Amino acid sequence: MRERRRLRMGILALVSVVLLGAIPLYFGIRTLSHDPVFDTLDELDVPGWAAVQPVDDVSGSRWCLLDCRLRERTATSERSPEETAQVYERALTGNGWRPWKVTRCPEQPAKGSYTCWRRDELTLDLWVREPACVPPPVDGEPAVVPSPDPATAAEQCSGSLVSVKVRNAIDDERTRPQPSTDPSLTGEDPFPTISEDPLATPTPSPS
């Protein structure tokens, strides 16, 4: 009887230790895997029509090991780029973000509305533009040709696309002193070659 009691007490103690350790471990992993910057974006006071089907993507290290963390959110809006940009800019201002007038905003000319913002240790790029009327090819299949019917084409191309990029200011090259672009002084253009997407990561120029 004594051995059974000891065995029961040992099992209960083991289960208690596992439960008490598992719960904090679960919440700890959940906290580390979730980026609070996305919570800040969720707090933006934008109407539902301006943030349809948001998709989040994150890369880099939260502690800036090798690469600092990069947060990206894309969404669609049911209204025009002009109206969508206005509601996002009002929401950013109300949430403590301030317009950031800086060169290389955007990295290259971009259609639509492209603005830059700063808040504490973060920088934010907001790009609102018209949607692409022709979807990209999928699995090697040719792209779908738009309908010749103007009414159908207008319905498919209505609304706008929204892209938000948030970086740590310390990792944003635009917060540092910018070198001169005069080739006679530098020998080469110090700015990198940029892809067609102004939100894309710059590719260094060949030496």
C-alpha positions in Angstrom: 0.0 0.0 0.0 2.8 2.4 0.9 4.6 1.7 -2.4 1.4 2.3 -4.3 0.8 5.6 -2.5 4.4 6.7 -3.2 4.0 5.7 -6.9 0.8 7.8 -7.1 2.4 10.7 -5.4 5.3 10.5 -7.8 3.1 10.4 -10.8 1.0 13.3 -9.6 4.2 15.3 -8.9 5.6 14.5 -12.4 2.3 15.5 -14.1 2.3 18.8 -12.1 5.9 19.6 -13.0 5.2 18.9 -16.7 2.0 21.0 -16.7 3.6 23.9 -14.8 6.6 23.9 -17.2 4.6 23.3 -20.4 2.3 26.2 -20.1 5.0 28.9 -19.6 7.0 27.2 -22.4 4.0 27.4 -24.8 3.3 31.1 -24.1 7.1 31.8 -24.4 7.3 30.2 -27.8 4.2 32.0 -28.9 5.6 35.3 -27.8 8.9 34.8 -29.6 7.2 33.6 -32.8 4.7 36.5 -32.9 5.9 40.0 -34.0 4.3 42.8 -32.1 4.8 45.2 -35.1 1.9 43.3 -36.8 -0.2 44.1 -33.8 0.6 47.8 -34.4 -0.5 47.5 -38.0 -3.7 45.8 -36.8 -4.4 48.8 -34.6 -4.5 51.1 -37.6 -7.9 52.7 -37.8 -8.6 51.8 -41.4 -12.0 50.6 -42.7 -12.6 47.0 -43.6 -12.8 47.8 -47.4 -9.2 49.1 -47.3 -7.6 46.0 -45.7 -9.1 43.0 -47.5 -7.3 39.7 -47.1 -4.1 41.0 -45.5 -1.0 38.7 -45.9 1.9 39.0 -43.6 5.5 38.0 -44.2 8.5 38.3 -41.9 12.2 37.7 -42.4 15.4 38.3 -40.6 16.3 38.2 -36.8 14.4 40.1 -34.1 17.8 40.7 -32.4 19.4 41.8 -35.7 21.7 38.8 -35.9 23.2 39.0 -39.4 20.0 40.6 -40.7 17.4 42.7 -38.9 13.8 41.8 -39.0 11.8 42.9 -42.0 8.0 42.9 -41.8 5.8 43.1 -44.9 2.0 43.2 -45.2 0.1 43.2 -48.5 -3.7 43.8 -48.8 -6.3 44.8 -51.3 -8.7 47.7 -51.2 -12.1 47.9 -52.7 -11.7 51.6 -53.5 -9.4 53.8 -55.6 -5.7 54.2 -54.7 -6.3 57.9 -53.9 -9.0 57.2 -51.3 -7.2 54.2 -49.9 -3.9 56.2 -49.5 -5.8 59.0 -47.7 -7.3 56.6 -45.1 -4.0 54.9 -44.5 -2.1 58.1 -44.0 -4.8 59.4 -41.6 -4.6 56.1 -39.7 -0.8 56.2 -39.5 -0.8 59.8 -38.2 -3.4 58.9 -35.6 -1.3 55.9 -34.5 1.8 58.1 -33.8 3.6 57.7 -37.2 5.1 60.8 -38.7 5.8 61.5 -42.4 9.5 61.0 -43.2 10.8 63.2 -46.0 13.9 61.4 -47.2 15.7 60.7 -50.4 15.2 57.3 -52.0 11.6 57.2 -51.0 10.9 55.3 -53.0 14.1 53.6 -54.1 13.0 54.2 -57.7 10.0 55.9 -59.4 6.8 54.1 -58.5 3.2 54.4 -59.8 0.5 55.4 -57.3 1.1 56.9 -53.9 4.4 56.0 -52.1 5.1 57.6 -48.7 7.6 56.9 -45.9 7.0 57.2 -42.2 8.9 57.0 -38.9 7.9 56.0 -35.4 10.4 55.5 -32.5 12.9 52.9 -33.7 10.9 51.9 -36.8 10.6 53.1 -40.4 7.6 52.3 -42.6 7.1 52.4 -46.4 3.5 52.7 -47.7 2.8 52.0 -51.3 -0.8 52.2 -52.7 -1.3 51.7 -56.4 -3.7 50.3 -59.0 -4.1 46.5 -59.1 -2.5 44.5 -61.9 -5.1 43.7 -64.5 -3.3 40.6 -65.8 -2.5 38.0 -63.1 1.0 36.4 -63.3 1.4 32.9 -64.8 0.8 30.0 -62.4 2.8 26.7 -62.6 4.1 27.5 -66.0 0.7 28.3 -67.5 0.3 31.4 -69.7 -1.1 34.5 -68.1 -4.9 35.0 -68.5 -5.6 37.5 -71.2 -8.0 40.3 -70.0 -11.5 40.2 -71.3 -12.1 42.5 -74.3 -15.4 43.7 -72.7 -14.6 47.1 -71.1 -17.2 46.6 -68.3 -15.7 43.2 -67.3 -12.1 44.6 -67.5 -13.1 47.6 -65.3 -14.7 45.2 -62.7 -11.6 43.0 -62.6 -9.2 46.0 -62.3 -11.2 48.0 -59.7 -9.8 48.8 -56.3 -6.2 49.1 -55.3 -3.2 47.2 -53.9 -1.6 48.1 -50.6 2.0 47.2 -49.5 3.5 48.1 -46.2 7.1 47.4 -45.3 8.4 48.0 -41.7 12.1 48.0 -40.8 14.2 48.8 -37.8 15.6 52.3 -38.3 19.1 51.2 -37.4 18.9 48.8 -40.4 17.4 51.3 -42.8 20.2 52.7 -45.0 18.2 55.9 -45.5 18.7 56.9 -41.8 22.5 57.1 -42.4 24.4 60.0 -44.2 23.9 59.6 -47.9 27.0 59.7 -50.1 27.2 62.0 -53.1 26.1 60.5 -56.4 28.6 62.6 -58.4 30.7 60.1 -60.4 33.6 62.5 -60.4 33.8 62.2 -56.6 32.9 58.6 -56.1 34.0 56.9 -59.3 30.7 55.0 -59.4 27.1 55.4 -58.4 27.0 54.4 -54.7 23.3 53.6 -54.9 22.5 50.0 -55.7 20.7 48.7 -58.7 17.0 48.3 -57.9 14.5 45.8 -59.3 11.1 46.9 -60.7 9.5 46.6 -57.2 10.3 49.7 -55.2 9.7 47.7 -52.0 12.1 45.0 -53.0 15.5 44.5 -51.4 18.2 46.3 -53.3 20.8 44.3 -55.2 24.4 45.6 -55.0 25.9 47.0 -58.2 28.7 44.9 -59.7 32.1 46.4 -59.0 
